[in-house]
Amino acid sequence: MGSFILRRLGIMLLTALCLTFVVFFLTNLYPNLEKLAKTQGNFRMSEEQVASYLNNRGYGQNTFVKYGEWLGVLPGYVITGSDGETRARCARKGASVEDASTYCGVLQGDWGFSTVSKENVGGILLKRLSLTGFLMVWAILITVPVALLLGVVAGMREGSKTDRSLSTFSIITSATPEYVSGVVLIAAFGTSALGMKWFSGSAASAMNNATLNNFLLPVLTIALFNIGYIGRMTRASMAEVMTAQYIRTARLKGVSFGGIVIKHALRNALIAPFTVIILQIPYLLTGVVITETLFNYKGLGWQLVQAAGNNDIEMLLGVSVVSVIIVLVTQLISDIGYVKLNPRINIS
């Protein structure tokens, strides 16, 4: 298992470098840099002025060099610009060039400086990630038990009315994207349109004090889609296990139906859903982007939308790093869990 984890960590590191470089390259294309220069300088800047602005601040360097500086494996630039002023990448606001450190990148914990909020990206991301994590935890706490219960009950009696009803519910919810289910929930329970204004249609106040009134609708918006998807996977796995030979043998030996399900079928039926559940966590980020924007909940998804809309390059890079880490870590957990649950898997 140790060598397996080490191999996976090596692959994760290589994947992270490739993905972050792609994002870095795309965010540092000239149109984005030109927009950044004009936003921070003057929208009437000429091409020569834009080029001078970018070169004075290190944006004119080779992409690989800039990427190395951003990672923190290459020394940060020190440039005397055309205006005669000397600037250093590692010299933050209020610090002199002489006092600047040599390396200042992601590996040193320096995630850059937001050109929109005028704050350090790392501090902002930590706050936004905690809010999103809180939302995702509650969504998972609702999603997993409900989805597994629906899937197991439907799979136990394949072809019955209960199976067809639960399968229909799962298909409807999994086929409805978050931006539709969110609007429907707000219209039904967050406004007076249907006379059922039981909950708040905005989750802005939930950032400081989450209550049932201001937090339930965004949680349900994320949970509904995943309940349907995980429920369908669980149902298919349970139905397959219930037709296995060892289940038939247990029945012939007189084992009760409940004993067969609990002692024999359930563990094997949950192997595939476990992988699906863990791998759904990265996909929750997609739903979080829509849900947080829809309910004005200022988490990581909301921050991503704001950074993209305002061409906040350092913030976009920071969000991409966090997203890559979440995806790779959940994949590693999924692989380890699958190996532990399924003894037939050989990792040697």
C-alpha positions as CSV (number, residue, x, y, z in Angstrom):
1,M,0.0,0.0,0.0
2,G,2.9,2.4,0.8
3,S,4.4,2.1,-2.7
4,F,1.0,2.4,-4.2
5,I,0.4,5.7,-2.4
6,L,3.8,7.0,-3.3
7,R,3.2,6.2,-7.0
8,R,-0.2,8.0,-6.8
9,L,1.4,11.0,-5.1
10,G,4.0,11.2,-7.9
11,I,1.3,11.1,-10.5
12,M,-0.7,13.7,-8.6
13,L,2.3,16.1,-8.5
14,L,2.9,15.8,-12.2
15,T,-0.8,16.3,-12.9
16,A,-0.9,19.3,-10.6
17,L,2.0,20.9,-12.4
18,C,0.5,20.3,-15.8
19,L,-2.9,21.6,-14.9
20,T,-1.7,24.7,-13.1
21,F,0.7,25.5,-16.0
22,V,-2.2,25.3,-18.4
23,V,-4.3,27.7,-16.3
24,F,-1.3,30.0,-15.8
25,F,-0.6,30.1,-19.5
26,L,-4.3,30.9,-20.4
27,T,-4.6,33.6,-17.7
28,N,-1.4,35.2,-18.8
29,L,-2.3,35.6,-22.5
30,Y,-1.7,39.0,-23.9
31,P,-5.4,40.1,-24.1
32,N,-5.8,39.4,-20.4
33,L,-2.6,41.2,-19.5
34,E,-3.6,44.2,-21.7
35,K,-6.9,44.4,-19.9
36,L,-5.1,44.2,-16.6
37,A,-2.7,47.0,-17.5
38,K,-5.6,49.3,-18.6
39,T,-7.6,48.5,-15.5
40,Q,-4.7,49.3,-13.2
41,G,-3.4,52.2,-15.2
42,N,-5.6,54.0,-17.8
43,F,-8.1,52.7,-20.3
44,R,-6.7,55.2,-22.8
45,M,-3.2,53.8,-22.6
46,S,-1.5,53.3,-26.0
47,E,0.0,50.0,-27.1
48,E,3.5,51.3,-26.1
49,Q,2.3,52.4,-22.7
50,V,0.7,49.0,-22.1
51,A,3.9,47.2,-23.1
52,S,5.9,49.5,-20.9
53,Y,3.5,48.8,-17.9
54,L,3.7,45.0,-18.4
55,N,7.5,44.9,-18.9
56,N,8.1,47.1,-15.8
57,R,6.2,44.6,-13.7
58,G,7.6,41.3,-15.0
59,Y,4.7,40.3,-17.3
60,G,6.9,40.6,-20.4
61,Q,9.1,37.7,-19.3
62,N,9.1,34.2,-20.7
63,T,6.0,32.2,-19.6
64,F,8.1,29.4,-18.1
65,V,10.1,31.9,-16.1
66,K,7.0,33.6,-14.8
67,Y,5.5,30.2,-13.9
68,G,8.6,29.3,-12.0
69,E,8.5,32.6,-10.1
70,W,4.8,32.1,-9.4
71,L,5.5,28.6,-8.1
72,G,8.5,29.8,-6.0
73,V,11.2,27.7,-7.6
74,L,12.8,30.6,-9.4
75,P,14.0,33.9,-7.9
76,G,11.5,36.7,-8.2
77,Y,12.3,39.4,-10.7
78,V,14.0,42.7,-9.9
79,I,13.4,45.2,-12.7
80,T,14.4,48.8,-13.2
81,G,11.6,50.0,-15.4
82,S,11.6,52.5,-18.2
83,D,10.2,55.0,-15.7
84,G,13.4,54.7,-13.6
85,E,11.6,52.9,-10.7
86,T,13.0,49.6,-9.5
87,R,10.4,47.0,-8.7
88,A,10.7,43.5,-7.2
89,R,8.2,40.7,-7.4
90,C,8.8,39.8,-3.7
91,A,8.5,43.4,-2.5
92,R,5.0,43.7,-1.1
93,K,3.2,46.9,-0.4
94,G,5.1,49.0,2.1
95,A,8.3,47.0,1.8
96,S,11.5,48.2,0.0
97,V,13.2,46.3,-2.8
98,E,16.3,45.8,-0.7
99,D,14.2,44.0,2.0
100,A,12.4,41.8,-0.4
101,S,13.0,38.0,-0.2
102,T,14.5,36.1,-3.1
103,Y,11.7,33.6,-3.5
104,C,8.0,34.4,-3.1
105,G,5.7,31.9,-4.7
106,V,3.0,29.3,-3.9
107,L,5.6,27.0,-2.3
108,Q,6.6,29.8,0.1
109,G,2.9,30.4,1.0
110,D,2.8,33.6,-1.1
111,W,-0.3,33.3,-3.4
112,G,0.0,36.8,-4.9
113,F,-1.9,40.0,-4.5
114,S,-5.5,40.6,-5.7
115,T,-5.7,43.5,-8.0
116,V,-9.4,43.9,-7.2
117,S,-9.7,43.6,-3.4
118,K,-6.1,44.8,-2.8
119,E,-5.5,42.0,-0.4
120,N,-3.3,38.9,-0.3
121,V,-4.9,36.1,-2.2
122,G,-4.1,33.4,0.4
123,G,-6.1,35.2,3.1
124,I,-9.1,35.7,0.9
125,L,-9.0,32.1,-0.3
126,L,-8.8,30.7,3.2
127,K,-11.9,32.6,4.2
128,R,-13.9,31.7,1.0
129,L,-12.8,28.0,1.2
130,S,-14.0,27.8,4.8
131,L,-17.5,29.1,3.8
132,T,-17.7,26.7,0.8
133,G,-16.4,23.8,2.9
134,F,-19.2,24.5,5.4
135,L,-21.8,24.5,2.6
136,M,-20.4,21.3,1.0
137,V,-20.3,19.4,4.3
138,W,-23.9,20.0,5.0
139,A,-24.8,19.1,1.4
140,I,-22.9,15.8,1.7
141,L,-24.5,15.1,5.1
142,I,-27.9,15.3,3.5
143,T,-26.9,13.7,0.1
144,V,-25.2,10.5,1.2
145,P,-27.7,9.0,3.7
146,V,-30.7,9.9,1.5
147,A,-29.1,8.6,-1.7
148,L,-27.9,5.4,-0.2
149,L,-31.3,4.7,1.4
150,L,-33.1,5.3,-1.8
151,G,-30.7,3.2,-3.9
152,V,-30.6,0.3,-1.5
153,V,-34.4,0.2,-1.1
154,A,-34.9,0.4,-4.9
155,G,-32.2,-2.2,-5.6
156,M,-33.6,-4.7,-3.0
157,R,-36.8,-5.0,-5.0
158,E,-35.9,-4.5,-8.6
159,G,-38.9,-3.9,-10.8
160,S,-41.4,-3.2,-8.0
161,K,-43.5,-0.1,-7.7
162,T,-41.2,1.2,-5.1
163,D,-38.2,0.7,-7.4
164,R,-39.9,2.5,-10.3
165,S,-41.0,5.4,-8.1
166,L,-37.6,5.9,-6.6
167,S,-35.9,5.5,-9.9
168,T,-38.2,8.1,-11.5
169,F,-37.4,10.6,-8.6
170,S,-33.6,9.9,-9.1
171,I,-33.8,10.5,-12.8
172,I,-35.7,13.7,-12.4
173,T,-33.4,15.2,-9.8
174,S,-30.1,14.1,-11.5
175,A,-31.4,15.5,-14.9
176,T,-32.2,18.9,-13.3
177,P,-29.1,21.3,-13.2
178,E,-28.5,23.4,-10.1
179,Y,-29.4,26.7,-11.8
180,V,-32.9,25.3,-12.5
181,S,-33.5,23.5,-9.2
182,G,-32.2,26.6,-7.3
183,V,-34.6,29.0,-9.1
184,V,-37.5,26.6,-8.5
185,L,-36.7,26.3,-4.8
186,I,-36.5,30.1,-4.5
187,A,-39.7,30.6,-6.4
188,A,-41.5,28.0,-4.4
189,F,-40.2,28.6,-0.9
190,G,-38.3,31.8,-0.9
191,T,-40.9,34.2,-2.4
192,S,-44.6,34.8,-2.0
193,A,-45.3,33.6,-5.6
194,L,-46.8,30.3,-4.4
195,G,-47.7,31.6,-0.9
196,M,-45.0,29.4,0.7
197,K,-42.3,31.9,1.7
198,W,-40.9,29.7,4.4
199,F,-37.2,30.3,3.8
200,S,-34.9,33.1,2.7
201,G,-34.0,33.3,-1.0
202,S,-30.6,34.8,-0.1
203,A,-27.8,33.1,1.9
204,A,-25.8,36.2,2.4
205,S,-26.6,36.3,6.2
206,A,-25.6,32.6,6.4
207,M,-21.9,33.5,6.1
208,N,-22.0,34.9,9.6
209,N,-24.9,33.0,11.2
210,A,-26.2,29.9,9.3
211,T,-29.8,29.0,10.2
212,L,-32.4,26.8,8.8
213,N,-34.1,29.8,7.3
214,N,-31.2,31.2,5.3
215,F,-29.1,28.0,4.7
216,L,-31.5,25.2,3.7
217,L,-32.3,26.2,0.1
218,P,-28.7,26.4,-1.1
219,V,-27.9,23.1,0.6
220,L,-30.9,21.4,-1.0
221,T,-30.0,22.9,-4.4
222,I,-26.6,21.1,-4.3
223,A,-27.9,18.0,-2.6
224,L,-30.8,17.3,-5.0
225,F,-28.7,16.6,-8.1
226,N,-26.3,14.4,-6.3
227,I,-29.0,12.5,-4.4
228,G,-30.4,11.4,-7.8
229,Y,-27.1,10.5,-9.3
230,I,-25.7,8.6,-6.3
231,G,-29.1,6.9,-5.7
232,R,-29.1,5.6,-9.3
233,M,-25.6,4.2,-8.9
234,T,-26.4,2.6,-5.6
235,R,-29.6,1.1,-7.0
236,A,-27.8,-0.5,-10.0
237,S,-25.1,-1.9,-7.7
238,M,-27.6,-3.3,-5.2
239,A,-29.7,-4.9,-7.9
240,E,-26.6,-6.6,-9.4
241,V,-25.5,-7.9,-6.1
242,M,-29.0,-9.3,-5.2
243,T,-28.8,-11.5,-8.3
244,A,-25.3,-12.9,-7.4
245,Q,-24.9,-16.7,-6.8
246,Y,-23.9,-16.3,-3.1
247,I,-27.1,-14.4,-2.4
248,R,-29.2,-17.2,-4.0
249,T,-27.2,-19.8,-1.9
250,A,-28.0,-17.8,1.3
251,R,-31.7,-17.8,0.4
252,L,-31.7,-21.5,-0.2
253,K,-30.1,-22.0,3.2
254,G,-33.0,-20.2,4.8
255,V,-31.3,-16.9,5.7
256,S,-33.8,-14.2,6.3
257,F,-34.1,-11.4,3.7
258,G,-33.0,-8.8,6.2
259,G,-30.0,-10.9,7.1
260,I,-29.0,-11.4,3.5
261,V,-29.2,-7.6,2.8
262,I,-27.3,-6.5,5.9
263,K,-24.7,-9.3,6.2
264,H,-24.0,-10.2,2.6
265,A,-25.3,-7.8,0.0
266,L,-24.8,-4.3,1.5
267,R,-21.0,-4.2,1.8
268,N,-20.5,-5.4,-1.8
269,A,-23.2,-3.2,-3.1
270,L,-21.6,-0.1,-1.5
271,I,-18.2,-0.5,-3.2
272,A,-19.2,1.3,-6.4
273,P,-21.2,4.0,-4.7
274,F,-18.3,4.7,-2.3
275,T,-16.1,5.6,-5.3
276,V,-19.0,7.7,-6.8
277,I,-19.5,9.6,-3.6
278,I,-15.9,10.5,-3.1
279,L,-15.5,11.5,-6.8
280,Q,-18.7,13.6,-6.5
281,I,-16.9,16.0,-4.2
282,P,-14.9,17.8,-7.0
283,Y,-18.1,17.9,-9.0
284,L,-19.8,19.7,-6.1
285,L,-17.5,22.6,-6.9
286,T,-19.4,23.1,-10.2
287,G,-22.7,23.2,-8.3
288,V,-21.2,25.4,-5.7
289,V,-20.2,28.0,-8.3
290,I,-23.8,28.2,-9.5
291,T,-25.4,28.0,-6.1
292,E,-23.2,30.5,-4.4
293,T,-23.8,33.0,-7.2
294,L,-27.5,32.4,-7.2
295,F,-27.9,32.7,-3.4
296,N,-25.2,35.4,-3.0
297,Y,-23.2,33.2,-0.7
298,K,-19.6,34.5,-0.9
299,G,-17.6,31.3,-0.9
300,L,-15.0,29.9,-3.3
301,G,-17.5,29.6,-6.3
302,W,-18.6,33.2,-5.8
303,Q,-15.0,34.3,-5.6
304,L,-14.2,32.4,-8.9
305,V,-17.0,34.2,-10.7
306,Q,-15.9,37.6,-9.4
307,A,-12.2,37.0,-10.3
308,A,-13.1,35.9,-13.8
309,G,-15.4,38.9,-14.3
310,N,-12.8,41.4,-13.1
311,N,-9.7,39.7,-14.7
312,D,-8.2,39.2,-11.3
313,I,-5.3,37.0,-12.5
314,E,-3.7,36.1,-9.2
315,M,-7.0,35.2,-7.7
316,L,-7.9,33.0,-10.7
317,L,-4.6,31.2,-10.3
318,G,-5.2,30.7,-6.5
319,V,-8.7,29.3,-7.1
320,S,-7.3,26.9,-9.7
321,V,-4.6,25.6,-7.3
322,V,-7.2,25.0,-4.6
323,S,-9.5,23.2,-7.1
324,V,-6.7,21.0,-8.4
325,I,-5.7,20.0,-4.9
326,I,-9.3,19.1,-4.0
327,V,-9.7,17.0,-7.2
328,L,-6.4,15.1,-6.8
329,V,-6.8,14.4,-3.1
330,T,-10.4,13.1,-3.5
331,Q,-9.1,10.8,-6.3
332,L,-6.4,9.5,-4.0
333,I,-8.9,8.8,-1.2
334,S,-11.2,7.1,-3.7
335,D,-8.5,4.8,-4.9
336,I,-7.4,3.9,-1.4
337,G,-10.9,3.3,-0.3
338,Y,-11.8,1.2,-3.3
339,V,-8.7,-1.0,-2.7
340,K,-9.7,-1.5,1.0
341,L,-13.3,-2.3,0.2
342,N,-12.6,-4.6,-2.7
343,P,-10.1,-7.4,-1.7
344,R,-10.1,-8.6,-5.3
345,I,-8.0,-5.5,-6.4
346,N,-4.3,-6.2,-6.6
347,I,-2.1,-3.1,-6.2
348,S,1.3,-4.9,-6.4
